[in-house]
Amino acid sequence: MGQFVHLHLHTEYSLVDSIVRIPELMEGVRAQGMASVTLTDVNNLFALVKIY
């Protein structure tokens, strides 16, 4: 069976939708042993710069 990847996740940059911050997200992803995560923020690409 393949590795689990979240395919729907909003960060703090999806205003009013989430409070997930990029540094804490990446710590959680690493702690769970996940190889990747998908960001699906709404109406902007601000998190792209932070996560890249």
C-alpha distance matrix in Angstrom:
0.0 3.8 6.8 9.0 12.2 15.4 16.9 20.2 22.2 25.9 27.9 31.5 32.5 31.8 35.1 35.3 31.5 30.1 31.2 28.1 29.5 27.8 28.5 27.1 24.0 23.3 24.0 21.5 18.8 19.6 20.0 16.5 15.1 13.9 14.3 15.8 17.4 19.2 22.8 24.4 27.9 30.7 33.8 33.5 31.7 33.2 29.9 29.0 31.8 30.8 27.1 27.7
3.8 0.0 3.8 6.5 9.2 12.6 14.0 17.5 19.4 23.1 24.9 28.6 29.4 28.8 32.2 32.7 29.0 27.6 28.7 25.4 26.6 24.6 25.4 24.4 21.2 20.2 21.3 19.1 16.0 16.9 17.9 14.6 12.9 11.1 11.0 12.2 14.0 15.8 19.5 21.3 24.8 27.7 30.7 30.2 28.2 29.7 26.4 25.3 28.1 27.2 23.4 24.0
6.8 3.8 0.0 3.8 6.5 10.1 12.2 15.6 16.8 20.4 21.9 25.5 26.5 26.2 29.5 30.1 26.4 24.7 25.4 22.1 23.1 21.2 21.8 20.7 17.6 16.6 17.6 15.4 12.3 13.3 14.3 11.0 9.4 7.4 7.9 9.2 11.0 13.4 17.0 19.2 22.5 25.6 28.7 28.0 25.9 27.0 23.6 22.8 25.4 24.1 20.4 21.3
9.0 6.5 3.8 0.0 3.8 6.8 9.3 12.3 13.5 17.3 19.0 22.6 23.8 23.2 26.4 26.7 23.0 21.3 22.3 19.2 20.7 19.2 20.2 18.7 15.4 15.3 16.4 13.7 10.9 12.9 13.7 10.2 9.9 7.3 8.7 8.8 9.1 11.2 14.6 16.5 19.7 22.7 25.9 25.6 23.9 25.0 21.6 21.2 24.1 22.7 19.2 20.6
12.2 9.2 6.5 3.8 0.0 3.8 6.1 9.2 10.3 14.0 15.7 19.5 20.3 19.7 23.1 23.7 20.1 18.5 19.7 16.6 17.9 16.2 17.8 16.7 13.1 13.1 15.0 12.6 9.6 12.3 13.8 10.8 10.7 7.2 7.9 6.3 5.7 7.4 10.8 12.8 16.0 19.1 22.3 21.8 20.1 21.2 17.9 17.6 20.5 19.4 15.9 17.4
15.4 12.6 10.1 6.8 3.8 0.0 3.8 5.8 6.8 10.6 12.7 16.4 17.4 16.5 19.7 20.1 16.4 15.0 16.5 13.7 15.6 14.5 16.6 15.3 11.6 12.6 14.7 12.1 9.9 13.3 14.5 11.9 12.7 9.4 10.6 8.2 5.6 6.0 8.6 10.1 13.1 16.0 19.4 19.2 18.0 19.2 16.0 16.2 19.4 18.2 15.2 17.2
16.9 14.0 12.2 9.3 6.1 3.8 0.0 3.8 6.5 10.0 12.8 16.6 16.7 15.4 18.8 19.5 15.8 15.2 17.3 15.0 16.8 15.7 18.4 17.6 13.8 14.9 17.6 15.3 13.0 16.4 18.0 15.6 16.1 12.5 12.8 9.7 7.0 5.1 7.3 7.7 11.3 13.8 17.0 17.2 16.2 18.0 15.3 15.2 18.8 18.3 15.4 17.1
20.2 17.5 15.6 12.3 9.2 5.8 3.8 0.0 3.8 6.9 10.3 13.8 14.1 12.2 15.5 15.8 12.1 11.9 14.4 12.6 15.0 14.6 17.7 16.7 13.2 15.2 17.8 15.5 14.0 17.7 19.0 16.9 18.1 14.8 15.5 12.3 8.8 6.4 6.5 5.7 8.7 10.9 14.4 15.0 14.7 16.4 14.0 14.7 18.3 17.6 15.4 17.6
22.2 19.4 16.8 13.5 10.3 6.8 6.5 3.8 0.0 3.8 6.7 10.3 11.1 9.7 12.9 13.5 9.9 8.8 10.9 8.9 11.2 11.2 14.3 13.3 10.0 12.4 15.0 13.1 12.2 15.9 17.2 15.7 17.3 14.3 15.2 11.9 8.2 6.4 5.1 5.4 7.0 9.9 13.5 13.6 13.2 14.0 11.4 12.8 16.0 14.9 13.0 15.8
25.9 23.1 20.4 17.3 14.0 10.6 10.0 6.9 3.8 0.0 3.8 7.0 7.5 6.0 9.1 10.0 6.9 5.9 8.3 7.2 9.5 10.1 13.7 13.0 10.5 13.3 15.9 14.5 14.2 17.8 19.1 18.3 20.0 17.2 18.0 14.7 10.9 9.0 6.1 5.5 4.7 7.4 10.9 11.0 11.1 11.5 9.4 11.7 14.6 13.5 12.6 15.6
27.9 24.9 21.9 19.0 15.7 12.7 12.8 10.3 6.7 3.8 0.0 3.8 5.2 5.7 8.4 9.9 7.8 5.5 6.2 4.7 6.0 7.0 10.6 10.4 8.6 11.4 13.9 13.3 13.6 16.8 18.1 18.1 19.8 17.5 18.2 15.1 11.7 10.5 7.4 8.1 6.3 9.1 11.8 10.9 10.6 9.7 7.3 10.4 12.6 10.8 10.6 14.0
31.5 28.6 25.5 22.6 19.5 16.4 16.6 13.8 10.3 7.0 3.8 0.0 3.8 5.4 6.3 8.2 7.6 5.2 4.6 5.2 5.6 8.0 11.1 11.1 10.5 13.4 15.5 15.4 16.3 19.1 20.3 20.7 22.6 20.6 21.5 18.5 15.3 14.2 10.9 11.3 8.5 10.3 12.2 11.2 11.5 9.6 8.3 12.0 13.3 11.4 12.3 15.7
32.5 29.4 26.5 23.8 20.3 17.4 16.7 14.1 11.1 7.5 5.2 3.8 0.0 3.8 5.5 8.7 8.5 7.7 8.2 8.6 8.5 9.5 13.0 13.9 12.9 15.2 17.8 17.9 18.2 21.0 22.7 23.0 24.5 22.1 22.3 19.0 15.8 14.0 10.3 10.1 6.7 7.9 9.0 7.5 8.1 6.4 6.3 9.9 11.2 10.4 11.8 14.6
31.8 28.8 26.2 23.2 19.7 16.5 15.4 12.2 9.7 6.0 5.7 5.4 3.8 0.0 3.8 6.4 5.5 6.2 8.4 9.4 10.7 12.0 15.7 15.8 14.3 17.0 19.6 19.0 19.2 22.4 23.8 23.6 25.2 22.6 23.1 19.6 16.1 13.8 10.1 8.7 5.1 5.2 7.3 7.5 9.2 9.0 9.0 12.0 14.1 13.6 14.3 17.1
35.1 32.2 29.5 26.4 23.1 19.7 18.8 15.5 12.9 9.1 8.4 6.3 5.5 3.8 0.0 3.8 5.5 6.8 8.5 10.7 12.0 14.1 17.4 17.4 16.5 19.5 21.7 21.2 21.9 25.0 26.1 26.1 28.1 25.7 26.4 23.1 19.6 17.4 13.8 12.3 8.8 7.9 9.0 9.6 11.9 11.0 11.7 14.9 16.5 15.8 17.1 20.0
35.3 32.7 30.1 26.7 23.7 20.1 19.5 15.8 13.5 10.0 9.9 8.2 8.7 6.4 3.8 0.0 3.8 6.0 8.2 11.2 13.3 16.0 19.1 18.3 17.6 20.9 22.7 21.7 22.7 26.0 26.7 26.4 28.8 26.5 27.7 24.5 20.9 18.9 15.6 13.9 11.0 9.9 11.6 12.9 15.4 14.7 14.8 18.1 19.9 18.9 19.8 23.0
31.5 29.0 26.4 23.0 20.1 16.4 15.8 12.1 9.9 6.9 7.8 7.6 8.5 5.5 5.5 3.8 0.0 3.8 7.3 9.4 12.2 14.5 17.7 16.7 15.3 18.7 20.6 19.2 19.9 23.4 24.0 23.4 25.7 23.3 24.6 21.4 17.7 15.7 12.7 11.0 8.8 8.4 11.2 12.6 14.5 14.4 13.8 16.8 19.1 18.0 18.2 21.4
30.1 27.6 24.7 21.3 18.5 15.0 15.2 11.9 8.8 5.9 5.5 5.2 7.7 6.2 6.8 6.0 3.8 0.0 3.8 5.7 8.7 11.4 14.3 13.0 11.9 15.4 17.1 15.7 16.8 20.2 20.7 20.4 22.8 20.8 22.2 19.3 15.7 14.5 11.7 11.1 9.1 10.3 13.2 13.5 14.6 13.8 12.4 15.7 17.7 15.9 16.0 19.5
31.2 28.7 25.4 22.3 19.7 16.5 17.3 14.4 10.9 8.3 6.2 4.6 8.2 8.4 8.5 8.2 7.3 3.8 0.0 3.8 6.2 9.7 11.9 10.4 10.4 14.0 15.1 14.3 16.0 18.9 19.2 19.6 22.2 20.6 22.2 19.6 16.4 15.9 13.3 13.6 11.6 13.2 15.7 15.3 15.8 14.1 12.4 16.0 17.4 15.0 15.4 19.1
28.1 25.4 22.1 19.2 16.6 13.7 15.0 12.6 8.9 7.2 4.7 5.2 8.6 9.4 10.7 11.2 9.4 5.7 3.8 0.0 3.8 6.6 8.9 7.3 6.6 10.2 11.6 10.7 12.3 15.2 15.7 16.1 18.5 16.9 18.5 16.0 13.0 13.0 10.9 12.2 10.9 13.4 16.2 15.3 15.0 13.4 10.8 14.0 15.5 12.8 12.5 16.3
29.5 26.6 23.1 20.7 17.9 15.6 16.8 15.0 11.2 9.5 6.0 5.6 8.5 10.7 12.0 13.3 12.2 8.7 6.2 3.8 0.0 3.8 5.8 5.6 6.1 8.8 10.2 10.7 12.2 14.5 15.4 16.6 18.5 17.2 18.3 16.0 13.5 13.8 11.6 13.6 12.0 14.8 17.0 15.3 14.3 12.0 9.3 12.5 13.1 9.9 10.3 14.0
27.8 24.6 21.2 19.2 16.2 14.5 15.7 14.6 11.2 10.1 7.0 8.0 9.5 12.0 14.1 16.0 14.5 11.4 9.7 6.6 3.8 0.0 3.9 5.5 4.9 6.1 8.6 9.8 10.4 12.3 14.1 15.3 16.5 15.0 15.5 13.2 11.2 11.9 10.1 12.8 11.9 15.2 17.2 14.9 13.1 10.9 7.6 10.0 10.5 7.1 6.7 10.5
28.5 25.4 21.8 20.2 17.8 16.6 18.4 17.7 14.3 13.7 10.6 11.1 13.0 15.7 17.4 19.1 17.7 14.3 11.9 8.9 5.8 3.9 0.0 3.8 5.4 5.3 6.3 8.7 10.0 10.8 12.3 14.4 15.6 14.9 15.6 14.2 13.0 14.6 13.4 16.5 15.8 19.1 21.0 18.6 16.6 14.2 11.0 12.9 12.7 8.9 8.5 11.8
27.1 24.4 20.7 18.7 16.7 15.3 17.6 16.7 13.3 13.0 10.4 11.1 13.9 15.8 17.4 18.3 16.7 13.0 10.4 7.3 5.6 5.5 3.8 0.0 3.8 5.5 5.1 6.2 8.6 10.0 10.4 12.3 14.3 13.9 15.6 14.4 12.8 14.7 13.8 16.6 16.2 19.4 21.9 20.1 18.5 16.4 13.1 15.3 15.8 12.2 11.3 14.8
24.0 21.2 17.6 15.4 13.1 11.6 13.8 13.2 10.0 10.5 8.6 10.5 12.9 14.3 16.5 17.6 15.3 11.9 10.4 6.6 6.1 4.9 5.4 3.8 0.0 3.8 5.5 5.2 6.2 8.7 9.8 10.7 12.5 11.2 12.7 11.0 9.1 11.0 10.5 13.5 13.6 17.1 19.9 18.2 16.5 15.1 11.5 13.3 14.6 11.4 9.7 13.1
23.3 20.2 16.6 15.3 13.1 12.6 14.9 15.2 12.4 13.3 11.4 13.4 15.2 17.0 19.5 20.9 18.7 15.4 14.0 10.2 8.8 6.1 5.3 5.5 3.8 0.0 3.8 5.4 5.0 6.2 8.5 9.9 10.6 9.7 10.5 9.4 8.8 11.3 11.6 15.1 15.6 19.3 21.8 19.7 17.3 16.0 12.2 13.2 14.0 10.8 8.4 11.3
24.0 21.3 17.6 16.4 15.0 14.7 17.6 17.8 15.0 15.9 13.9 15.5 17.8 19.6 21.7 22.7 20.6 17.1 15.1 11.6 10.2 8.6 6.3 5.1 5.5 3.8 0.0 3.8 5.5 5.3 6.0 8.6 9.9 10.3 12.0 11.9 11.7 14.6 15.0 18.4 18.8 22.4 25.0 23.0 20.9 19.2 15.6 16.8 17.3 13.9 12.0 14.7
21.5 19.1 15.4 13.7 12.6 12.1 15.3 15.5 13.1 14.5 13.3 15.4 17.9 19.0 21.2 21.7 19.2 15.7 14.3 10.7 10.7 9.8 8.7 6.2 5.2 5.4 3.8 0.0 3.8 5.4 5.0 6.1 8.6 8.7 11.3 11.1 10.4 13.4 14.1 17.2 18.1 21.6 24.6 23.1 21.3 20.2 16.4 17.8 19.0 15.8 13.6 16.5
18.8 16.0 12.3 10.9 9.6 9.9 13.0 14.0 12.2 14.2 13.6 16.3 18.2 19.2 21.9 22.7 19.9 16.8 16.0 12.3 12.2 10.4 10.0 8.6 6.2 5.0 5.5 3.8 0.0 3.8 5.5 5.3 6.4 5.3 7.6 7.4 7.4 10.8 12.4 15.7 17.2 20.9 23.9 22.3 20.2 19.5 15.7 16.3 17.9 15.2 12.2 14.6
19.6 16.9 13.3 12.9 12.3 13.3 16.4 17.7 15.9 17.8 16.8 19.1 21.0 22.4 25.0 26.0 23.4 20.2 18.9 15.2 14.5 12.3 10.8 10.0 8.7 6.2 5.3 5.4 3.8 0.0 3.8 5.4 5.0 6.0 7.7 9.0 10.2 13.9 15.6 19.1 20.5 24.2 27.0 25.1 22.6 21.8 18.0 18.2 19.2 16.4 13.5 15.4
20.0 17.9 14.3 13.7 13.8 14.5 18.0 19.0 17.2 19.1 18.1 20.3 22.7 23.8 26.1 26.7 24.0 20.7 19.2 15.7 15.4 14.1 12.3 10.4 9.8 8.5 6.0 5.0 5.5 3.8 0.0 3.8 5.5 7.7 10.5 12.0 12.8 16.3 17.9 21.1 22.4 26.1 29.0 27.5 25.3 24.3 20.5 21.3 22.3 19.2 16.6 18.9
16.5 14.6 11.0 10.2 10.8 11.9 15.6 16.9 15.7 18.3 18.1 20.7 23.0 23.6 26.1 26.4 23.4 20.4 19.6 16.1 16.6 15.3 14.4 12.3 10.7 9.9 8.6 6.1 5.3 5.4 3.8 0.0 3.8 5.5 9.1 10.5 11.3 14.8 16.9 19.9 21.7 25.2 28.4 27.2 25.3 24.8 21.0 21.6 23.2 20.5 17.5 19.7
15.1 12.9 9.4 9.9 10.7 12.7 16.1 18.1 17.3 20.0 19.8 22.6 24.5 25.2 28.1 28.8 25.7 22.8 22.2 18.5 18.5 16.5 15.6 14.3 12.5 10.6 9.9 8.6 6.4 5.0 5.5 3.8 0.0 3.8 6.5 9.1 11.1 14.8 17.4 20.7 22.8 26.4 29.4 28.0 25.6 25.3 21.5 21.4 22.9 20.5 17.2 18.7
13.9 11.1 7.4 7.3 7.2 9.4 12.5 14.8 14.3 17.2 17.5 20.6 22.1 22.6 25.7 26.5 23.3 20.8 20.6 16.9 17.2 15.0 14.9 13.9 11.2 9.7 10.3 8.7 5.3 6.0 7.7 5.5 3.8 0.0 3.8 5.6 7.6 11.3 14.1 17.3 19.7 23.3 26.3 24.9 22.6 22.7 19.0 18.7 20.6 18.6 15.1 16.5
14.3 11.0 7.9 8.7 7.9 10.6 12.8 15.5 15.2 18.0 18.2 21.5 22.3 23.1 26.4 27.7 24.6 22.2 22.2 18.5 18.3 15.5 15.6 15.6 12.7 10.5 12.0 11.3 7.6 7.7 10.5 9.1 6.5 3.8 0.0 3.8 7.3 10.7 13.8 17.1 19.6 23.3 25.9 24.2 21.5 21.9 18.3 17.3 19.1 17.6 13.9 14.5
15.8 12.2 9.2 8.8 6.3 8.2 9.7 12.3 11.9 14.7 15.1 18.5 19.0 19.6 23.1 24.5 21.4 19.3 19.6 16.0 16.0 13.2 14.2 14.4 11.0 9.4 11.9 11.1 7.4 9.0 12.0 10.5 9.1 5.6 3.8 0.0 3.8 6.9 10.1 13.4 15.9 19.5 22.1 20.5 17.9 18.5 15.0 14.0 16.2 15.0 11.3 12.1
17.4 14.0 11.0 9.1 5.7 5.6 7.0 8.8 8.2 10.9 11.7 15.3 15.8 16.1 19.6 20.9 17.7 15.7 16.4 13.0 13.5 11.2 13.0 12.8 9.1 8.8 11.7 10.4 7.4 10.2 12.8 11.3 11.1 7.6 7.3 3.8 0.0 3.8 6.7 9.9 12.5 16.1 18.9 17.6 15.4 16.1 12.6 12.2 15.0 13.7 10.3 12.0
19.2 15.8 13.4 11.2 7.4 6.0 5.1 6.4 6.4 9.0 10.5 14.2 14.0 13.8 17.4 18.9 15.7 14.5 15.9 13.0 13.8 11.9 14.6 14.7 11.0 11.3 14.6 13.4 10.8 13.9 16.3 14.8 14.8 11.3 10.7 6.9 3.8 0.0 3.8 6.5 9.5 12.8 15.6 14.6 12.7 14.1 11.1 10.6 13.9 13.4 10.4 12.0
22.8 19.5 17.0 14.6 10.8 8.6 7.3 6.5 5.1 6.1 7.4 10.9 10.3 10.1 13.8 15.6 12.7 11.7 13.3 10.9 11.6 10.1 13.4 13.8 10.5 11.6 15.0 14.1 12.4 15.6 17.9 16.9 17.4 14.1 13.8 10.1 6.7 3.8 0.0 3.8 5.9 9.5 12.2 11.1 9.5 10.8 8.0 8.3 11.8 11.4 9.2 11.3
24.4 21.3 19.2 16.5 12.8 10.1 7.7 5.7 5.4 5.5 8.1 11.3 10.1 8.7 12.3 13.9 11.0 11.1 13.6 12.2 13.6 12.8 16.5 16.6 13.5 15.1 18.4 17.2 15.7 19.1 21.1 19.9 20.7 17.3 17.1 13.4 9.9 6.5 3.8 0.0 3.8 6.5 9.5 9.5 9.1 11.2 9.5 10.0 13.7 13.9 12.4 14.3
27.9 24.8 22.5 19.7 16.0 13.1 11.3 8.7 7.0 4.7 6.3 8.5 6.7 5.1 8.8 11.0 8.8 9.1 11.6 10.9 12.0 11.9 15.8 16.2 13.6 15.6 18.8 18.1 17.2 20.5 22.4 21.7 22.8 19.7 19.6 15.9 12.5 9.5 5.9 3.8 0.0 3.8 6.8 6.6 7.1 8.6 7.7 9.3 12.5 12.6 12.2 14.4
30.7 27.7 25.6 22.7 19.1 16.0 13.8 10.9 9.9 7.4 9.1 10.3 7.9 5.2 7.9 9.9 8.4 10.3 13.2 13.4 14.8 15.2 19.1 19.4 17.1 19.3 22.4 21.6 20.9 24.2 26.1 25.2 26.4 23.3 23.3 19.5 16.1 12.8 9.5 6.5 3.8 0.0 3.8 5.8 8.1 10.0 10.4 12.0 14.9 15.5 15.6 17.6
33.8 30.7 28.7 25.9 22.3 19.4 17.0 14.4 13.5 10.9 11.8 12.2 9.0 7.3 9.0 11.6 11.2 13.2 15.7 16.2 17.0 17.2 21.0 21.9 19.9 21.8 25.0 24.6 23.9 27.0 29.0 28.4 29.4 26.3 25.9 22.1 18.9 15.6 12.2 9.5 6.8 3.8 0.0 3.8 7.3 9.4 11.2 12.4 14.8 16.1 16.8 18.2
33.5 30.2 28.0 25.6 21.8 19.2 17.2 15.0 13.6 11.0 10.9 11.2 7.5 7.5 9.6 12.9 12.6 13.5 15.3 15.3 15.3 14.9 18.6 20.1 18.2 19.7 23.0 23.1 22.3 25.1 27.5 27.2 28.0 24.9 24.2 20.5 17.6 14.6 11.1 9.5 6.6 5.8 3.8 0.0 3.8 5.8 8.1 9.1 11.1 12.7 13.7 15.0
31.7 28.2 25.9 23.9 20.1 18.0 16.2 14.7 13.2 11.1 10.6 11.5 8.1 9.2 11.9 15.4 14.5 14.6 15.8 15.0 14.3 13.1 16.6 18.5 16.5 17.3 20.9 21.3 20.2 22.6 25.3 25.3 25.6 22.6 21.5 17.9 15.4 12.7 9.5 9.1 7.1 8.1 7.3 3.8 0.0 3.8 5.6 5.4 7.6 9.7 10.5 11.3
33.2 29.7 27.0 25.0 21.2 19.2 18.0 16.4 14.0 11.5 9.7 9.6 6.4 9.0 11.0 14.7 14.4 13.8 14.1 13.4 12.0 10.9 14.2 16.4 15.1 16.0 19.2 20.2 19.5 21.8 24.3 24.8 25.3 22.7 21.9 18.5 16.1 14.1 10.8 11.2 8.6 10.0 9.4 5.8 3.8 0.0 3.8 5.4 6.0 7.2 9.3 10.6
29.9 26.4 23.6 21.6 17.9 16.0 15.3 14.0 11.4 9.4 7.3 8.3 6.3 9.0 11.7 14.8 13.8 12.4 12.4 10.8 9.3 7.6 11.0 13.1 11.5 12.2 15.6 16.4 15.7 18.0 20.5 21.0 21.5 19.0 18.3 15.0 12.6 11.1 8.0 9.5 7.7 10.4 11.2 8.1 5.6 3.8 0.0 3.8 5.4 5.1 6.1 8.4
29.0 25.3 22.8 21.2 17.6 16.2 15.2 14.7 12.8 11.7 10.4 12.0 9.9 12.0 14.9 18.1 16.8 15.7 16.0 14.0 12.5 10.0 12.9 15.3 13.3 13.2 16.8 17.8 16.3 18.2 21.3 21.6 21.4 18.7 17.3 14.0 12.2 10.6 8.3 10.0 9.3 12.0 12.4 9.1 5.4 5.4 3.8 0.0 3.8 5.5 5.4 5.9
31.8 28.1 25.4 24.1 20.5 19.4 18.8 18.3 16.0 14.6 12.6 13.3 11.2 14.1 16.5 19.9 19.1 17.7 17.4 15.5 13.1 10.5 12.7 15.8 14.6 14.0 17.3 19.0 17.9 19.2 22.3 23.2 22.9 20.6 19.1 16.2 15.0 13.9 11.8 13.7 12.5 14.9 14.8 11.1 7.6 6.0 5.4 3.8 0.0 3.8 5.7 5.4
30.8 27.2 24.1 22.7 19.4 18.2 18.3 17.6 14.9 13.5 10.8 11.4 10.4 13.6 15.8 18.9 18.0 15.9 15.0 12.8 9.9 7.1 8.9 12.2 11.4 10.8 13.9 15.8 15.2 16.4 19.2 20.5 20.5 18.6 17.6 15.0 13.7 13.4 11.4 13.9 12.6 15.5 16.1 12.7 9.7 7.2 5.1 5.5 3.8 0.0 3.8 5.7
27.1 23.4 20.4 19.2 15.9 15.2 15.4 15.4 13.0 12.6 10.6 12.3 11.8 14.3 17.1 19.8 18.2 16.0 15.4 12.5 10.3 6.7 8.5 11.3 9.7 8.4 12.0 13.6 12.2 13.5 16.6 17.5 17.2 15.1 13.9 11.3 10.3 10.4 9.2 12.4 12.2 15.6 16.8 13.7 10.5 9.3 6.1 5.4 5.7 3.8 0.0 3.8
27.7 24.0 21.3 20.6 17.4 17.2 17.1 17.6 15.8 15.6 14.0 15.7 14.6 17.1 20.0 23.0 21.4 19.5 19.1 16.3 14.0 10.5 11.8 14.8 13.1 11.3 14.7 16.5 14.6 15.4 18.9 19.7 18.7 16.5 14.5 12.1 12.0 12.0 11.3 14.3 14.4 17.6 18.2 15.0 11.3 10.6 8.4 5.9 5.4 5.7 3.8 0.0
